[in-house]
Amino acid sequence: MFGRAIAEFEFSLIAADAPIDRFARGQHAAMSIAEKEGALVFFGKGKCVACHAVAGQSNEMFSDFQMHVIGVPQIAPEFGVGKGNVIFDGLNENEDFGLEQITSDPADRYRFRTSPLRNIALQPAFFHNGAFTRLEDAIQHHLHVFESARNYDPIRAGVAADLTLRLGPIEPVLARLDPLLLDPPSLTPEEFENLVTFVRTGLLDKHAARENLCSLIPDTLPSGMEPLQFEECR
Ligand code: HEC
């Protein structure tokens, strides 16, 4: 019963009524022209759907839930008192071996799970380590992986100051890049802009907004203990 109660609660947190869902139910005006054009790039020329899948097991979540190497820059906090509390991988402890940490199989090094993309516009940072803070940069990375990864500058990417000090090596990551990203499509500026719009607003369900989630935090608890404070909800 406890498990079921939690499952019911979790169902109430799913926000999957975005413009694209309303469009799919026949409301053709639910998406703007730019979102529609962007969707055509996402599902067509851009080949995003090859990994950010929607069919079958993906259950319309925009992820194949598989692990891929996509060449994300390796940022690492310094370790120690008042700094990071996780020792990173590799000789200089500035790498994240990804799936290999779980499987102990070196073939899995640098592989990370495809992120679902719903409501991504509400995220403050992108990829497993938050290496990019602008959605445009995260999408551009997929389209020019080598350029993006080799010229990565954490300050320009906008990450927090304590993450700008240590960059892990990128060439060993790029050597394992997923074949799907080796020959990326070349998009016109307009196609790129529409693609970003589709991902940003076409997949956004406004119910996922902060105000709605903050309103779920109770003022008092049956135990009489203090409810947790969420900095985003103050
Ligand atoms: C080879 C598979 C693959 C393809 C093709 C692909 N992606 Fe991704 N994408 C991933 C993986 C894997 C991640 C997560 C990487 C990580 O966390 O380090 C990701 C992450 C993202 C993110 C950041 C998500 C987050 O929550 O931080 C965005 C945005 C994104 N992809 C958009 C796109 C778009 C748009 C396209 C098409 C141009 C695309 N992707 C093509 C595999 C892919």
py3Dmol code that shows the C-alpha trace and the ligand (Angstrom):
import py3Dmol

protein = """\
ATOM      1  CA  MET A   1       0.000   0.000   0.000  1.00  0.00           C
ATOM      2  CA  PHE A   2       2.889   2.319   0.842  1.00  0.00           C
ATOM      3  CA  GLY A   3       4.483   1.724  -2.567  1.00  0.00           C
ATOM      4  CA  ARG A   4       1.179   2.332  -4.310  1.00  0.00           C
ATOM      5  CA  ALA A   5       0.585   5.543  -2.408  1.00  0.00           C
ATOM      6  CA  ILE A   6       3.997   6.836  -3.468  1.00  0.00           C
ATOM      7  CA  ALA A   7       3.315   5.777  -7.064  1.00  0.00           C
ATOM      8  CA  GLU A   8       0.032   7.712  -7.050  1.00  0.00           C
ATOM      9  CA  PHE A   9       1.846  10.752  -5.716  1.00  0.00           C
ATOM     10  CA  GLU A  10       4.528  10.420  -8.384  1.00  0.00           C
ATOM     11  CA  PHE A  11       1.870  10.220 -11.112  1.00  0.00           C
ATOM     12  CA  SER A  12       0.599  13.566  -9.885  1.00  0.00           C
ATOM     13  CA  LEU A  13       4.052  15.053 -10.575  1.00  0.00           C
ATOM     14  CA  ILE A  14       4.166  14.068 -14.252  1.00  0.00           C
ATOM     15  CA  ALA A  15       3.825  17.100 -16.485  1.00  0.00           C
ATOM     16  CA  ALA A  16       3.352  15.732 -19.992  1.00  0.00           C
ATOM     17  CA  ASP A  17       0.774  18.020 -21.552  1.00  0.00           C
ATOM     18  CA  ALA A  18       3.017  20.141 -23.747  1.00  0.00           C
ATOM     19  CA  PRO A  19       2.094  21.828 -27.040  1.00  0.00           C
ATOM     20  CA  ILE A  20       3.297  18.743 -28.921  1.00  0.00           C
ATOM     21  CA  ASP A  21       0.920  16.519 -26.915  1.00  0.00           C
ATOM     22  CA  ARG A  22      -2.037  18.776 -27.607  1.00  0.00           C
ATOM     23  CA  PHE A  23      -1.025  18.867 -31.280  1.00  0.00           C
ATOM     24  CA  ALA A  24      -0.899  15.064 -31.328  1.00  0.00           C
ATOM     25  CA  ARG A  25      -4.438  15.001 -29.930  1.00  0.00           C
ATOM     26  CA  GLY A  26      -5.617  17.048 -32.890  1.00  0.00           C
ATOM     27  CA  GLN A  27      -5.311  20.659 -31.660  1.00  0.00           C
ATOM     28  CA  HIS A  28      -3.304  21.847 -34.625  1.00  0.00           C
ATOM     29  CA  ALA A  29      -3.027  25.410 -33.335  1.00  0.00           C
ATOM     30  CA  ALA A  30      -1.390  24.250 -30.084  1.00  0.00           C
ATOM     31  CA  MET A  31       2.070  24.568 -31.660  1.00  0.00           C
ATOM     32  CA  SER A  32       3.500  27.736 -33.196  1.00  0.00           C
ATOM     33  CA  ILE A  33       4.893  27.670 -36.735  1.00  0.00           C
ATOM     34  CA  ALA A  34       8.454  27.790 -35.356  1.00  0.00           C
ATOM     35  CA  GLU A  35       7.736  24.842 -33.040  1.00  0.00           C
ATOM     36  CA  LYS A  36       6.301  22.842 -35.924  1.00  0.00           C
ATOM     37  CA  GLU A  37       9.283  23.629 -38.152  1.00  0.00           C
ATOM     38  CA  GLY A  38      11.585  22.716 -35.271  1.00  0.00           C
ATOM     39  CA  ALA A  39       9.769  19.424 -34.735  1.00  0.00           C
ATOM     40  CA  LEU A  40      10.375  18.555 -38.392  1.00  0.00           C
ATOM     41  CA  VAL A  41      14.105  19.081 -37.807  1.00  0.00           C
ATOM     42  CA  PHE A  42      14.033  17.095 -34.555  1.00  0.00           C
ATOM     43  CA  PHE A  43      12.286  14.081 -36.064  1.00  0.00           C
ATOM     44  CA  GLY A  44      13.819  14.447 -39.538  1.00  0.00           C
ATOM     45  CA  LYS A  45      17.029  16.038 -40.751  1.00  0.00           C
ATOM     46  CA  GLY A  46      18.431  16.616 -37.223  1.00  0.00           C
ATOM     47  CA  LYS A  47      18.088  12.905 -36.325  1.00  0.00           C
ATOM     48  CA  CYS A  48      17.594  13.821 -32.662  1.00  0.00           C
ATOM     49  CA  VAL A  49      14.915  11.162 -32.322  1.00  0.00           C
ATOM     50  CA  ALA A  50      17.519   8.441 -33.013  1.00  0.00           C
ATOM     51  CA  CYS A  51      18.473   8.754 -29.325  1.00  0.00           C
ATOM     52  CA  HIS A  52      15.780  11.039 -27.886  1.00  0.00           C
ATOM     53  CA  ALA A  53      13.196   8.440 -28.853  1.00  0.00           C
ATOM     54  CA  VAL A  54       9.447   8.590 -28.359  1.00  0.00           C
ATOM     55  CA  ALA A  55       8.136   5.226 -29.595  1.00  0.00           C
ATOM     56  CA  GLY A  56       7.561   1.958 -27.749  1.00  0.00           C
ATOM     57  CA  GLN A  57       9.461   1.603 -24.484  1.00  0.00           C
ATOM     58  CA  SER A  58      10.407   5.285 -24.616  1.00  0.00           C
ATOM     59  CA  ASN A  59       6.798   6.052 -23.752  1.00  0.00           C
ATOM     60  CA  GLU A  60       6.931   9.508 -25.352  1.00  0.00           C
ATOM     61  CA  MET A  61       9.673  10.625 -22.973  1.00  0.00           C
ATOM     62  CA  PHE A  62      12.212  11.661 -25.638  1.00  0.00           C
ATOM     63  CA  SER A  63      14.860   9.174 -24.517  1.00  0.00           C
ATOM     64  CA  ASP A  64      15.881   5.687 -25.592  1.00  0.00           C
ATOM     65  CA  PHE A  65      17.109   5.308 -21.991  1.00  0.00           C
ATOM     66  CA  GLN A  66      20.348   3.896 -23.434  1.00  0.00           C
ATOM     67  CA  MET A  67      23.904   4.943 -22.651  1.00  0.00           C
ATOM     68  CA  HIS A  68      25.941   6.874 -25.250  1.00  0.00           C
ATOM     69  CA  VAL A  69      29.259   8.722 -25.452  1.00  0.00           C
ATOM     70  CA  ILE A  70      28.440  12.215 -26.699  1.00  0.00           C
ATOM     71  CA  GLY A  71      31.698  13.958 -25.777  1.00  0.00           C
ATOM     72  CA  VAL A  72      30.512  16.162 -22.911  1.00  0.00           C
ATOM     73  CA  PRO A  73      33.364  18.319 -21.514  1.00  0.00           C
ATOM     74  CA  GLN A  74      34.684  16.955 -18.228  1.00  0.00           C
ATOM     75  CA  ILE A  75      34.340  19.512 -15.459  1.00  0.00           C
ATOM     76  CA  ALA A  76      35.261  18.541 -11.906  1.00  0.00           C
ATOM     77  CA  PRO A  77      35.130  20.340  -8.580  1.00  0.00           C
ATOM     78  CA  GLU A  78      38.229  20.343  -6.383  1.00  0.00           C
ATOM     79  CA  PHE A  79      38.095  17.713  -3.684  1.00  0.00           C
ATOM     80  CA  GLY A  80      38.464  18.481  -0.006  1.00  0.00           C
ATOM     81  CA  VAL A  81      37.007  20.216   3.029  1.00  0.00           C
ATOM     82  CA  GLY A  82      34.685  23.003   1.917  1.00  0.00           C
ATOM     83  CA  LYS A  83      35.031  21.829  -1.713  1.00  0.00           C
ATOM     84  CA  GLY A  84      33.749  18.765  -3.569  1.00  0.00           C
ATOM     85  CA  ASN A  85      32.879  15.636  -1.594  1.00  0.00           C
ATOM     86  CA  VAL A  86      33.373  13.082  -4.407  1.00  0.00           C
ATOM     87  CA  ILE A  87      36.734  11.847  -5.663  1.00  0.00           C
ATOM     88  CA  PHE A  88      36.615  11.802  -9.450  1.00  0.00           C
ATOM     89  CA  ASP A  89      38.023   9.099 -11.746  1.00  0.00           C
ATOM     90  CA  GLY A  90      41.261   8.844 -13.697  1.00  0.00           C
ATOM     91  CA  LEU A  91      44.925   9.543 -12.986  1.00  0.00           C
ATOM     92  CA  ASN A  92      44.333  13.165 -12.044  1.00  0.00           C
ATOM     93  CA  GLU A  93      40.956  12.540 -10.427  1.00  0.00           C
ATOM     94  CA  ASN A  94      39.289  14.931 -12.831  1.00  0.00           C
ATOM     95  CA  GLU A  95      37.299  12.481 -14.969  1.00  0.00           C
ATOM     96  CA  ASP A  96      33.885  10.841 -14.757  1.00  0.00           C
ATOM     97  CA  PHE A  97      33.903   7.342 -16.215  1.00  0.00           C
ATOM     98  CA  GLY A  98      30.107   7.214 -16.385  1.00  0.00           C
ATOM     99  CA  LEU A  99      28.545   3.799 -16.872  1.00  0.00           C
ATOM    100  CA  GLU A 100      31.894   2.076 -16.236  1.00  0.00           C
ATOM    101  CA  GLN A 101      31.553   3.063 -12.574  1.00  0.00           C
ATOM    102  CA  ILE A 102      28.571   0.744 -12.350  1.00  0.00           C
ATOM    103  CA  THR A 103      29.530  -2.104 -14.700  1.00  0.00           C
ATOM    104  CA  SER A 104      33.351  -2.063 -14.188  1.00  0.00           C
ATOM    105  CA  ASP A 105      33.565  -2.666 -17.944  1.00  0.00           C
ATOM    106  CA  PRO A 106      36.129  -0.320 -19.572  1.00  0.00           C
ATOM    107  CA  ALA A 107      34.066  -0.458 -22.784  1.00  0.00           C
ATOM    108  CA  ASP A 108      31.418   1.559 -20.921  1.00  0.00           C
ATOM    109  CA  ARG A 109      33.745   4.451 -20.144  1.00  0.00           C
ATOM    110  CA  TYR A 110      32.231   7.953 -20.677  1.00  0.00           C
ATOM    111  CA  ARG A 111      28.799   6.558 -21.509  1.00  0.00           C
ATOM    112  CA  PHE A 112      25.834   8.435 -20.048  1.00  0.00           C
ATOM    113  CA  ARG A 113      22.114   7.920 -20.361  1.00  0.00           C
ATOM    114  CA  THR A 114      20.147   9.895 -22.951  1.00  0.00           C
ATOM    115  CA  SER A 115      18.262  12.577 -21.040  1.00  0.00           C
ATOM    116  CA  PRO A 116      14.515  12.806 -21.501  1.00  0.00           C
ATOM    117  CA  LEU A 117      13.783  16.275 -22.901  1.00  0.00           C
ATOM    118  CA  ARG A 118      10.373  17.197 -21.531  1.00  0.00           C
ATOM    119  CA  ASN A 119      10.239  20.473 -19.593  1.00  0.00           C
ATOM    120  CA  ILE A 120      13.937  20.990 -20.206  1.00  0.00           C
ATOM    121  CA  ALA A 121      13.422  24.764 -20.485  1.00  0.00           C
ATOM    122  CA  LEU A 122      13.098  24.821 -16.690  1.00  0.00           C
ATOM    123  CA  GLN A 123      16.561  23.346 -16.083  1.00  0.00           C
ATOM    124  CA  PRO A 124      19.356  25.663 -14.941  1.00  0.00           C
ATOM    125  CA  ALA A 125      22.075  23.531 -16.600  1.00  0.00           C
ATOM    126  CA  PHE A 126      22.458  20.697 -19.095  1.00  0.00           C
ATOM    127  CA  PHE A 127      24.115  17.254 -19.351  1.00  0.00           C
ATOM    128  CA  HIS A 128      25.012  14.967 -16.439  1.00  0.00           C
ATOM    129  CA  ASN A 129      27.516  17.446 -15.018  1.00  0.00           C
ATOM    130  CA  GLY A 130      25.846  20.719 -15.992  1.00  0.00           C
ATOM    131  CA  ALA A 131      28.710  21.643 -18.360  1.00  0.00           C
ATOM    132  CA  PHE A 132      26.443  24.013 -20.301  1.00  0.00           C
ATOM    133  CA  THR A 133      23.994  26.545 -18.904  1.00  0.00           C
ATOM    134  CA  ARG A 134      22.387  27.633 -22.181  1.00  0.00           C
ATOM    135  CA  LEU A 135      20.071  25.284 -24.059  1.00  0.00           C
ATOM    136  CA  GLU A 136      21.452  26.585 -27.379  1.00  0.00           C
ATOM    137  CA  ASP A 137      24.966  25.488 -26.362  1.00  0.00           C
ATOM    138  CA  ALA A 138      23.800  22.002 -25.327  1.00  0.00           C
ATOM    139  CA  ILE A 139      22.075  21.488 -28.680  1.00  0.00           C
ATOM    140  CA  GLN A 140      24.926  23.058 -30.658  1.00  0.00           C
ATOM    141  CA  HIS A 141      27.291  20.622 -28.911  1.00  0.00           C
ATOM    142  CA  HIS A 142      25.531  17.664 -30.560  1.00  0.00           C
ATOM    143  CA  LEU A 143      25.890  19.268 -34.001  1.00  0.00           C
ATOM    144  CA  HIS A 144      29.604  20.126 -33.703  1.00  0.00           C
ATOM    145  CA  VAL A 145      30.898  17.792 -31.019  1.00  0.00           C
ATOM    146  CA  PHE A 146      34.627  18.082 -31.754  1.00  0.00           C
ATOM    147  CA  GLU A 147      34.606  21.868 -32.028  1.00  0.00           C
ATOM    148  CA  SER A 148      32.374  22.288 -28.991  1.00  0.00           C
ATOM    149  CA  ALA A 149      34.358  19.896 -26.785  1.00  0.00           C
ATOM    150  CA  ARG A 150      37.849  21.029 -27.807  1.00  0.00           C
ATOM    151  CA  ASN A 151      37.101  24.751 -27.493  1.00  0.00           C
ATOM    152  CA  TYR A 152      35.069  24.391 -24.310  1.00  0.00           C
ATOM    153  CA  ASP A 153      35.563  27.244 -21.861  1.00  0.00           C
ATOM    154  CA  PRO A 154      33.723  26.743 -18.559  1.00  0.00           C
ATOM    155  CA  ILE A 155      33.582  30.471 -17.874  1.00  0.00           C
ATOM    156  CA  ARG A 156      32.037  31.173 -21.269  1.00  0.00           C
ATOM    157  CA  ALA A 157      29.664  28.248 -20.682  1.00  0.00           C
ATOM    158  CA  GLY A 158      28.474  30.010 -17.537  1.00  0.00           C
ATOM    159  CA  VAL A 159      29.104  27.295 -14.924  1.00  0.00           C
ATOM    160  CA  ALA A 160      29.659  28.092 -11.234  1.00  0.00           C
ATOM    161  CA  ALA A 161      33.082  29.461 -10.326  1.00  0.00           C
ATOM    162  CA  ASP A 162      34.216  26.365  -8.384  1.00  0.00           C
ATOM    163  CA  LEU A 163      33.699  24.261 -11.518  1.00  0.00           C
ATOM    164  CA  THR A 164      35.867  26.407 -13.760  1.00  0.00           C
ATOM    165  CA  LEU A 165      39.182  25.329 -12.228  1.00  0.00           C
ATOM    166  CA  ARG A 166      39.666  21.737 -13.366  1.00  0.00           C
ATOM    167  CA  LEU A 167      38.988  20.273 -16.796  1.00  0.00           C
ATOM    168  CA  GLY A 168      39.530  16.570 -17.430  1.00  0.00           C
ATOM    169  CA  PRO A 169      41.089  15.374 -20.708  1.00  0.00           C
ATOM    170  CA  ILE A 170      38.687  15.427 -23.668  1.00  0.00           C
ATOM    171  CA  GLU A 171      40.550  13.469 -26.395  1.00  0.00           C
ATOM    172  CA  PRO A 172      39.984  10.054 -24.764  1.00  0.00           C
ATOM    173  CA  VAL A 173      36.273  10.905 -24.596  1.00  0.00           C
ATOM    174  CA  LEU A 174      36.104  11.971 -28.238  1.00  0.00           C
ATOM    175  CA  ALA A 175      37.928   8.791 -29.295  1.00  0.00           C
ATOM    176  CA  ARG A 176      34.872   6.860 -28.104  1.00  0.00           C
ATOM    177  CA  LEU A 177      32.217   9.129 -29.598  1.00  0.00           C
ATOM    178  CA  ASP A 178      28.937   7.511 -30.585  1.00  0.00           C
ATOM    179  CA  PRO A 179      29.000   6.848 -34.372  1.00  0.00           C
ATOM    180  CA  LEU A 180      25.635   8.611 -34.663  1.00  0.00           C
ATOM    181  CA  LEU A 181      27.353  11.930 -33.901  1.00  0.00           C
ATOM    182  CA  LEU A 182      30.338  11.476 -36.221  1.00  0.00           C
ATOM    183  CA  ASP A 183      28.501  12.793 -39.247  1.00  0.00           C
ATOM    184  CA  PRO A 184      26.080  15.391 -37.889  1.00  0.00           C
ATOM    185  CA  PRO A 185      23.546  17.141 -40.134  1.00  0.00           C
ATOM    186  CA  SER A 186      24.375  20.714 -41.058  1.00  0.00           C
ATOM    187  CA  LEU A 187      21.474  22.971 -40.178  1.00  0.00           C
ATOM    188  CA  THR A 188      20.792  26.481 -41.467  1.00  0.00           C
ATOM    189  CA  PRO A 189      20.632  29.179 -38.753  1.00  0.00           C
ATOM    190  CA  GLU A 190      16.849  29.204 -39.140  1.00  0.00           C
ATOM    191  CA  GLU A 191      16.543  25.429 -38.789  1.00  0.00           C
ATOM    192  CA  PHE A 192      18.719  25.570 -35.676  1.00  0.00           C
ATOM    193  CA  GLU A 193      16.652  28.357 -34.139  1.00  0.00           C
ATOM    194  CA  ASN A 194      13.410  26.479 -34.794  1.00  0.00           C
ATOM    195  CA  LEU A 195      14.892  23.310 -33.332  1.00  0.00           C
ATOM    196  CA  VAL A 196      15.773  25.172 -30.124  1.00  0.00           C
ATOM    197  CA  THR A 197      12.279  26.669 -29.969  1.00  0.00           C
ATOM    198  CA  PHE A 198      10.703  23.240 -30.371  1.00  0.00           C
ATOM    199  CA  VAL A 199      12.809  21.762 -27.561  1.00  0.00           C
ATOM    200  CA  ARG A 200      12.329  24.807 -25.322  1.00  0.00           C
ATOM    201  CA  THR A 201       8.617  25.556 -25.602  1.00  0.00           C
ATOM    202  CA  GLY A 202       7.157  22.743 -27.722  1.00  0.00           C
ATOM    203  CA  LEU A 203       8.026  20.227 -24.987  1.00  0.00           C
ATOM    204  CA  LEU A 204       7.134  22.450 -22.041  1.00  0.00           C
ATOM    205  CA  ASP A 205       4.128  21.710 -19.876  1.00  0.00           C
ATOM    206  CA  LYS A 206       3.509  24.823 -17.807  1.00  0.00           C
ATOM    207  CA  HIS A 207       2.335  22.651 -14.914  1.00  0.00           C
ATOM    208  CA  ALA A 208       5.990  21.797 -14.280  1.00  0.00           C
ATOM    209  CA  ALA A 209       6.699  25.407 -13.316  1.00  0.00           C
ATOM    210  CA  ARG A 210       8.240  26.149  -9.956  1.00  0.00           C
ATOM    211  CA  GLU A 211       5.107  27.771  -8.486  1.00  0.00           C
ATOM    212  CA  ASN A 212       3.099  24.576  -8.968  1.00  0.00           C
ATOM    213  CA  LEU A 213       5.722  22.344  -7.371  1.00  0.00           C
ATOM    214  CA  CYS A 214       6.382  24.745  -4.501  1.00  0.00           C
ATOM    215  CA  SER A 215       2.689  24.709  -3.657  1.00  0.00           C
ATOM    216  CA  LEU A 216       3.019  20.972  -2.869  1.00  0.00           C
ATOM    217  CA  ILE A 217       5.286  21.573   0.114  1.00  0.00           C
ATOM    218  CA  PRO A 218       3.142  21.361   3.257  1.00  0.00           C
ATOM    219  CA  ASP A 219       3.268  24.123   5.875  1.00  0.00           C
ATOM    220  CA  THR A 220       3.252  21.621   8.731  1.00  0.00           C
ATOM    221  CA  LEU A 221       3.959  17.912   9.069  1.00  0.00           C
ATOM    222  CA  PRO A 222       1.995  15.333  11.125  1.00  0.00           C
ATOM    223  CA  SER A 223       5.213  14.543  13.007  1.00  0.00           C
ATOM    224  CA  GLY A 224       5.503  18.159  14.086  1.00  0.00           C
ATOM    225  CA  MET A 225       8.972  18.376  12.524  1.00  0.00           C
ATOM    226  CA  GLU A 226       9.986  21.381  10.435  1.00  0.00           C
ATOM    227  CA  PRO A 227       9.222  20.865   6.709  1.00  0.00           C
ATOM    228  CA  LEU A 228      12.295  21.042   4.482  1.00  0.00           C
ATOM    229  CA  GLN A 229      13.158  24.452   3.051  1.00  0.00           C
ATOM    230  CA  PHE A 230      13.693  24.600  -0.721  1.00  0.00           C
ATOM    231  CA  GLU A 231      15.784  27.561  -1.795  1.00  0.00           C
ATOM    232  CA  GLU A 232      13.853  27.922  -5.056  1.00  0.00           C
ATOM    233  CA  CYS A 233      10.558  28.141  -3.170  1.00  0.00           C
ATOM    234  CA  ARG A 234      11.301  30.824  -0.613  1.00  0.00           C
TER     235      ARG A 234
END
"""
ligand_1 = """\
43
HEC
C 23.868 9.593 -30.103
C 22.643 9.850 -29.385
C 22.095 11.257 -29.354
C 21.651 12.032 -30.408
C 21.628 11.669 -31.884
C 21.180 13.271 -29.814
N 21.344 13.259 -28.458
Fe 20.868 14.735 -27.159
N 21.694 13.664 -25.636
C 22.208 12.394 -25.739
C 22.756 11.978 -24.463
C 23.424 10.650 -24.163
C 22.535 13.047 -23.569
C 22.946 13.121 -22.110
C 24.436 13.359 -22.000
C 24.933 13.611 -20.592
O 24.134 13.656 -19.660
O 26.137 13.768 -20.429
C 21.851 14.084 -24.350
C 21.449 15.312 -23.839
C 20.748 16.273 -24.532
C 20.300 17.528 -23.991
C 20.517 17.987 -22.545
C 19.490 17.306 -21.664
C 19.617 17.565 -20.188
O 18.685 17.201 -19.457
O 20.622 18.101 -19.720
C 19.635 18.185 -24.988
C 18.964 19.556 -24.898
C 19.677 17.358 -26.160
N 20.365 16.205 -25.853
C 19.114 17.684 -27.376
C 19.365 16.978 -28.557
C 18.956 17.435 -29.873
C 18.154 18.692 -30.139
C 19.420 16.518 -30.762
C 19.331 16.557 -32.271
C 20.110 17.618 -32.888
C 20.083 15.464 -30.002
N 20.038 15.792 -28.670
C 20.666 14.332 -30.569
C 22.241 11.621 -26.869
C 21.909 12.052 -28.140
"""
view = py3Dmol.view(width=600, height=400)
view.addModel(protein, "pdb")
view.setStyle({"model": 0}, {"cartoon": {"style": "trace"}})
view.addModel(ligand_1, "xyz")
view.setStyle({"model": 1}, {"stick": {}})
view.zoomTo()
view.show()
